[in-house]
Amino acid sequence: MANRTGEIRCYQCGLPVADYARRRKTEDAGEAFCCAGCFVVHKITGIKGDEGLSQTLLGKFGLGLLLSMNVMMLSAPLYAGVYASIAVPEIFAGAIKFVLLCLSLPVMVLLGYPILRSSYDSIKKGILGTEALIFIGAVSAFLISVKSTVAGGGEVYYETATMILTLYVLGRYIDTKARWKASESIKGLSSLIPTDVLLLRGDNITEKVPVDKVSIGDKVLLRPGERIPLDGVVVNGSGSVNESFLTGESRPVVKNEGMEVFSGSINIDGSLTVEIRKPVDEFVVKKIERLMEKIRGNPSHIKRIGDAIAAYFVPGIVILSLGSFIYWTVQGEPSTALMRMLSILLISCPCAFGIAAPLAVWRGLGKAAEKGAIVMGADTLEGLSRVKTVFFDKTGTITLNMLSLSEIYACQSRSRDELLTIAASMELHSTHPLAVSFVKETEKKGLPLLEVSDVKIRPGLGVESEINKKRYHLGSKTWLKALGASVTSDFFRHNGSIQEKGSVVFLMEEGEIIGFFAFKQSLREGTTETFDQLKRMGVKTVILTGDDESGVSDIKDRLRPDGIKWRLLPEDKVREIESGKKGQVVAMVGDGVNDAPALEASHIGIAMGCGTELTRESAKVNLLGDDLRLIPYLIQLSKKVRWKVYQNFFWAFSYNIIGIYLAFTGAITPLFAVVAMIVSSLIVIGNSMRL
């Protein structure tokens, strides 16, 4: 398996391997493995990635623990002087040391070689990495022991060398397991989807096959009540499908012939025959998984700070440990010098630094994905925590595209139902949102429509037609004024329940106004709650729209934003955002298509309704559905993530400062230092996973 730079990495654990590494046969092809252990684990488990690496490390830890415990048992009587009473103690003790060497050697090779390779690769890049401290400590203890064994005199520290590596592998297993768990919410998308599907053969015969075995052109049968395992087009049947898994919209969508269905959705009540028209890898859920894996691999600004600290920290610790060794050697205590040098190296291993930022960030990205928001990178998640102003597009973002009829005012003793019938009859064949509202209202009331003739649509103005040999005009105040009708403010004041705001449509009969209709914009569900919550969080809200003032005055009263700008062209919205960016981080929420320039201009563009389209190039956050309440949730989540990262860094610093002091004074042994290192990592992991 080669990465983007062409470097060959282990098929199982992902560690770099030599170009000449032996290729072994897998299910896919001949792949390279860094060691026989990785190959054996892959053959047994068939799992790779973080989960596969954790399985590999667990296997190595088990073997290392078995051998290390035997080394410790044989070493204990050696240190206690038990063999001194034997007839020839030097020969017997020497033999025991050779046995210890034989037991330790597999541990040093199997567990130490990957650490050596990783350290070597880091050093080639000019970085003295975390593994270098562990390797130096373990190998120093081992080589001194080998020298003592071969020379026939001196102390041996085989149990220290082997347990250092064994416990380090345990720590790596815990770290890797935590990383895998942190990404489970992302990988969990596929785990909820059935792995098998009913493939249709000739004469309507079905055969259950794995989803990854279907091909373009195949037809499959989807039965009621089942989760849909693939993307395709309905070619036969109809039924309701719940797509909330991807879009966040809880209401079922009726699927008829020619309409698409998507993996992850639930087929509620219809039997559907679906044709596959794209490969499995292009299914929506697969795209989301690949996208999240790509995002997770991009380091954040905070992580880069942590890496920079570790880059200077490790060389400093090496120098400090050598200084300690020299100091205690000069004091005439070489054995003490070695133990304290090893303790400093091991207690200072910055494993907590390495996982302090990424683990919390990965957990945050996973939590966002669970809620239906794809955050395009760790830096974006961090940026959300600093947002001070959120700009909103109006139409299609905070309001639905439909307008609802709120009031009918009838003049000259005409009834409201009569006016509604006339207006709906004139608008019957129009797709304009106002026309749809007229027709729906008549259907709701069960009113019959009239016969209409000579219909003329006036784009942007209204519609005119003839009914029962009378000429009617239905449209805006501006148009009717131009036609000679008198529309004054007194006309509105005549009806106290209606003010001149929002969308108002007038009906004129033979040149005389006989009534008007008031429409209100329907807010998207959760909009009011979103604005209120942002206000409580201290985040300003500004609405940007191309409508005129009358079209936004009711929205202003209902949402009470900190600012509202109307009659804006796309370039005007960009200017407003650029002005708002001065000295603060701003976000822009829109549909991601018409608002692309504004999304691009903001620090963080948030596109809505991307469930099946997946990503919008101009957006840094993609909401799979249309729930605006995700915006304050994401801001709060990002603040929690940032706080967790700072907590982790503070702990890592405090732990290392205290640990170095204790190691220098001899208050802790090398083995205790390794255990303390693991405990430190566990604290960071536990803190991050509490998000």
URTAKA-V976553 format. One record per residue. N is the residue number from 1. OMEGA is omega in radians with two decimals (none if undefined). Layout:
N/OMEGA + N/OMEGA
//
This chain:
1/-3.12 + 2/3.08 + 3/-3.03 + 4/-3.11 + 5/3.14 + 6/-3.14 + 7/-3.12 + 8/3.14 + 9/-3.12 + 10/-3.12 + 11/-3.08 + 12/-3.00 + 13/3.09 + 14/3.11 + 15/3.12 + 16/3.07 + 17/-3.12 + 18/-3.13 + 19/-3.08 + 20/-3.10 + 21/-3.10 + 22/3.10 + 23/3.12 + 24/-3.05 + 25/3.02 + 26/3.12 + 27/-3.08 + 28/-3.08 + 29/3.04 + 30/-3.10 + 31/-3.12 + 32/3.08 + 33/-3.10 + 34/-3.13 + 35/3.13 + 36/3.14 + 37/3.12 + 38/-3.14 + 39/-3.13 + 40/3.14 + 41/3.13 + 42/-3.14 + 43/-3.11 + 44/-3.03 + 45/-3.08 + 46/-3.08 + 47/3.07 + 48/-3.06 + 49/-3.13 + 50/3.12 + 51/3.11 + 52/3.11 + 53/3.12 + 54/3.10 + 55/3.12 + 56/-3.13 + 57/3.12 + 58/3.10 + 59/3.12 + 60/3.11 + 61/-3.14 + 62/3.13 + 63/3.14 + 64/-3.14 + 65/3.14 + 66/-3.11 + 67/-3.11 + 68/3.12 + 69/3.07 + 70/3.09 + 71/-3.13 + 72/-3.13 + 73/3.13 + 74/-3.11 + 75/-3.05 + 76/3.12 + 77/3.11 + 78/3.13 + 79/-3.09 + 80/3.13 + 81/-3.13 + 82/-3.06 + 83/-3.09 + 84/-3.11 + 85/-3.14 + 86/-3.05 + 87/-3.13 + 88/-3.01 + 89/-3.09 + 90/-3.12 + 91/-3.11 + 92/3.12 + 93/3.10 + 94/3.12 + 95/3.12 + 96/3.14 + 97/3.11 + 98/3.06 + 99/3.10 + 100/3.10 + 101/-3.14 + 102/3.12 + 103/-3.08 + 104/-3.04 + 105/3.10 + 106/3.13 + 107/-3.12 + 108/-3.11 + 109/-3.04 + 110/-3.09 + 111/-3.08 + 112/-3.07 + 113/3.10 + 114/3.11 + 115/3.09 + 116/-3.14 + 117/3.14 + 118/3.11 + 119/-3.13 + 120/3.13 + 121/3.12 + 122/-3.13 + 123/3.09 + 124/3.12 + 125/3.12 + 126/-3.11 + 127/3.03 + 128/-2.95 + 129/-3.13 + 130/-3.06 + 131/-3.11 + 132/3.14 + 133/3.14 + 134/-3.09 + 135/3.14 + 136/-3.12 + 137/-3.08 + 138/-3.10 + 139/3.10 + 140/3.13 + 141/-3.11 + 142/-3.09 + 143/3.08 + 144/3.12 + 145/3.12 + 146/3.12 + 147/3.14 + 148/-3.13 + 149/-3.11 + 150/-3.10 + 151/3.11 + 152/3.11 + 153/-3.14 + 154/-3.11 + 155/3.03 + 156/-3.10 + 157/-3.11 + 158/-3.11 + 159/3.10 + 160/-3.11 + 161/-3.07 + 162/-3.13 + 163/3.06 + 164/-3.12 + 165/-3.11 + 166/-3.14 + 167/3.08 + 168/3.10 + 169/3.07 + 170/3.10 + 171/3.11 + 172/3.09 + 173/3.13 + 174/3.13 + 175/-3.09 + 176/3.11 + 177/3.12 + 178/3.10 + 179/3.14 + 180/3.12 + 181/-3.13 + 182/-3.14 + 183/-3.10 + 184/-3.13 + 185/3.10 + 186/3.14 + 187/-3.13 + 188/3.10 + 189/-3.12 + 190/-3.09 + 191/3.14 + 192/-3.04 + 193/3.12 + 194/3.14 + 195/-3.12 + 196/-3.14 + 197/3.12 + 198/3.14 + 199/-3.14 + 200/3.04 + 201/3.10 + 202/3.12 + 203/3.06 + 204/3.06 + 205/-3.12 + 206/3.11 + 207/3.13 + 208/-3.13 + 209/3.05 + 210/-3.11 + 211/-3.09 + 212/3.10 + 213/3.13 + 214/-3.10 + 215/3.09 + 216/-3.12 + 217/3.10 + 218/3.08 + 219/-3.10 + 220/3.14 + 221/3.09 + 222/-3.07 + 223/-3.13 + 224/3.07 + 225/-3.10 + 226/3.02 + 227/-3.06 + 228/-3.04 + 229/-3.03 + 230/3.05 + 231/3.11 + 232/-3.12 + 233/-3.14 + 234/3.10 + 235/3.10 + 236/3.12 + 237/3.10 + 238/3.14 + 239/-3.14 + 240/-3.11 + 241/3.08 + 242/-3.10 + 243/-3.10 + 244/3.10 + 245/-3.09 + 246/-3.00 + 247/-3.08 + 248/-3.13 + 249/-3.04 + 250/-3.10 + 251/3.14 + 252/3.10 + 253/3.13 + 254/-3.13 + 255/3.07 + 256/-3.14 + 257/3.13 + 258/-3.13 + 259/-3.12 + 260/2.93 + 261/-3.02 + 262/3.11 + 263/-3.10 + 264/3.11 + 265/3.14 + 266/3.07 + 267/-2.98 + 268/-2.94 + 269/-3.09 + 270/3.02 + 271/-3.00 + 272/2.96 + 273/-3.02 + 274/3.10 + 275/3.14 + 276/-3.11 + 277/3.03 + 278/-3.09 + 279/-3.09 + 280/-3.11 + 281/-3.13 + 282/3.08 + 283/-3.05 + 284/-3.10 + 285/3.11 + 286/3.11 + 287/3.14 + 288/-3.14 + 289/-3.13 + 290/-3.14 + 291/-3.11 + 292/3.08 + 293/3.10 + 294/3.14 + 295/-3.10 + 296/-3.13 + 297/-3.14 + 298/-3.12 + 299/3.12 + 300/3.12 + 301/3.14 + 302/3.11 + 303/3.13 + 304/3.07 + 305/3.11 + 306/3.11 + 307/3.13 + 308/3.10 + 309/-3.13 + 310/-3.13 + 311/3.09 + 312/-3.07 + 313/-3.06 + 314/3.09 + 315/3.11 + 316/3.13 + 317/3.11 + 318/3.13 + 319/-3.13 + 320/-3.13 + 321/3.08 + 322/3.08 + 323/3.10 + 324/3.13 + 325/-3.14 + 326/-3.10 + 327/-3.08 + 328/3.05 + 329/3.09 + 330/3.11 + 331/3.09 + 332/-3.14 + 333/-3.09 + 334/3.13 + 335/3.09 + 336/-3.14 + 337/-3.13 + 338/-3.10 + 339/-3.12 + 340/3.05 + 341/3.12 + 342/-3.13 + 343/3.13 + 344/3.13 + 345/-3.00 + 346/-3.13 + 347/-3.07 + 348/-3.13 + 349/-2.99 + 350/3.10 + 351/-3.13 + 352/3.07 + 353/-3.06 + 354/-3.09 + 355/-3.07 + 356/-3.10 + 357/-3.01 + 358/-3.08 + 359/3.12 + 360/-3.13 + 361/3.13 + 362/3.12 + 363/3.11 + 364/3.11 + 365/3.12 + 366/3.12 + 367/3.11 + 368/3.13 + 369/3.10 + 370/-3.12 + 371/3.12 + 372/3.11 + 373/3.09 + 374/3.13 + 375/-2.95 + 376/3.04 + 377/-3.12 + 378/3.13 + 379/3.09 + 380/3.11 + 381/3.10 + 382/-3.12 + 383/3.13 + 384/-3.11 + 385/-3.10 + 386/-3.13 + 387/3.13 + 388/3.13 + 389/3.06 + 390/3.05 + 391/3.14 + 392/2.86 + 393/-3.08 + 394/-3.00 + 395/3.13 + 396/3.14 + 397/3.08 + 398/3.07 + 399/3.03 + 400/-3.14 + 401/-3.12 + 402/3.02 + 403/3.13 + 404/3.13 + 405/-3.05 + 406/-3.08 + 407/3.04 + 408/3.08 + 409/-3.11 + 410/3.11 + 411/2.97 + 412/3.07 + 413/3.06 + 414/-3.13 + 415/3.13 + 416/3.13 + 417/3.11 + 418/3.14 + 419/3.14 + 420/3.13 + 421/3.14 + 422/-3.10 + 423/-3.12 + 424/3.11 + 425/3.13 + 426/-3.03 + 427/-2.98 + 428/-3.02 + 429/3.13 + 430/3.11 + 431/3.11 + 432/-3.12 + 433/3.11 + 434/3.13 + 435/3.12 + 436/3.13 + 437/3.10 + 438/-3.07 + 439/-3.14 + 440/-3.13 + 441/3.11 + 442/3.10 + 443/3.14 + 444/-3.12 + 445/3.14 + 446/-3.12 + 447/3.12 + 448/3.11 + 449/-3.08 + 450/3.09 + 451/-3.05 + 452/3.11 + 453/3.08 + 454/-3.13 + 455/3.11 + 456/3.13 + 457/3.08 + 458/-3.06 + 459/3.12 + 460/-3.09 + 461/-3.10 + 462/-3.11 + 463/3.05 + 464/-3.12 + 465/-3.14 + 466/3.10 + 467/-3.13 + 468/3.06 + 469/3.06 + 470/-3.10 + 471/-3.13 + 472/3.02 + 473/3.13 + 474/-3.09 + 475/-3.02 + 476/3.11 + 477/-3.12 + 478/-3.10 + 479/-3.11 + 480/3.05 + 481/3.13 + 482/3.12 + 483/3.07 + 484/3.13 + 485/3.13 + 486/3.13 + 487/-3.08 + 488/3.12 + 489/3.10 + 490/-3.14 + 491/-3.14 + 492/-3.09 + 493/3.11 + 494/3.10 + 495/-3.03 + 496/-3.07 + 497/-3.09 + 498/3.07 + 499/-3.11 + 500/3.10 + 501/-3.07 + 502/-3.13 + 503/3.14 + 504/-3.14 + 505/-3.09 + 506/3.07 + 507/-3.10 + 508/3.13 + 509/3.12 + 510/3.06 + 511/-3.11 + 512/-3.12 + 513/-3.13 + 514/3.10 + 515/3.07 + 516/-3.08 + 517/3.09 + 518/3.14 + 519/3.03 + 520/3.13 + 521/3.13 + 522/3.10 + 523/3.06 + 524/-3.11 + 525/3.12 + 526/-3.09 + 527/-3.13 + 528/3.12 + 529/3.14 + 530/-3.12 + 531/3.13 + 532/-3.11 + 533/3.09 + 534/3.13 + 535/3.11 + 536/3.14 + 537/-3.13 + 538/3.12 + 539/3.14 + 540/3.10 + 541/3.14 + 542/3.12 + 543/3.09 + 544/-3.10 + 545/3.06 + 546/3.12 + 547/3.06 + 548/-3.01 + 549/-3.12 + 550/-3.12 + 551/-3.10 + 552/-3.07 + 553/3.11 + 554/3.09 + 555/3.14 + 556/-3.12 + 557/-3.05 + 558/-3.08 + 559/-3.13 + 560/3.12 + 561/3.09 + 562/3.10 + 563/3.08 + 564/-3.11 + 565/-3.10 + 566/-3.10 + 567/-3.11 + 568/2.95 + 569/3.14 + 570/3.14 + 571/3.08 + 572/3.11 + 573/3.12 + 574/3.14 + 575/3.12 + 576/3.14 + 577/3.11 + 578/3.11 + 579/-3.12 + 580/-3.09 + 581/-3.05 + 582/3.07 + 583/3.14 + 584/3.10 + 585/-3.12 + 586/3.06 + 587/3.11 + 588/-3.13 + 589/3.13 + 590/-3.10 + 591/3.05 + 592/3.12 + 593/3.10 + 594/-3.09 + 595/-3.08 + 596/3.13 + 597/-3.13 + 598/3.09 + 599/-3.14 + 600/-3.09 + 601/-3.10 + 602/3.05 + 603/-3.11 + 604/3.08 + 605/-3.12 + 606/-3.12 + 607/-3.09 + 608/3.01 + 609/-3.08 + 610/-3.03 + 611/-3.12 + 612/3.11 + 613/3.02 + 614/-3.06 + 615/3.02 + 616/-3.03 + 617/-3.08 + 618/-3.07 + 619/3.06 + 620/3.04 + 621/3.12 + 622/3.04 + 623/-3.09 + 624/3.08 + 625/-3.09 + 626/-3.10 + 627/-3.12 + 628/-3.14 + 629/3.07 + 630/-3.07 + 631/3.06 + 632/3.09 + 633/-3.12 + 634/3.12 + 635/3.11 + 636/3.12 + 637/-3.11 + 638/3.10 + 639/3.09 + 640/3.13 + 641/-3.13 + 642/-3.14 + 643/3.10 + 644/3.13 + 645/3.13 + 646/3.09 + 647/-3.13 + 648/3.12 + 649/3.13 + 650/3.12 + 651/-3.11 + 652/3.11 + 653/-3.08 + 654/-3.13 + 655/-3.09 + 656/-3.14 + 657/3.14 + 658/-3.10 + 659/3.13 + 660/3.13 + 661/-3.13 + 662/3.14 + 663/-3.12 + 664/-3.12 + 665/3.12 + 666/-3.11 + 667/3.14 + 668/3.10 + 669/3.10 + 670/-3.13 + 671/3.09 + 672/3.14 + 673/3.12 + 674/3.12 + 675/3.12 + 676/3.10 + 677/3.13 + 678/3.12 + 679/3.11 + 680/3.11 + 681/3.13 + 682/3.12 + 683/3.12 + 684/3.14 + 685/-3.13 + 686/3.13 + 687/-3.12 + 688/-3.07 + 689/3.13 + 690/3.13 + 691/none
//
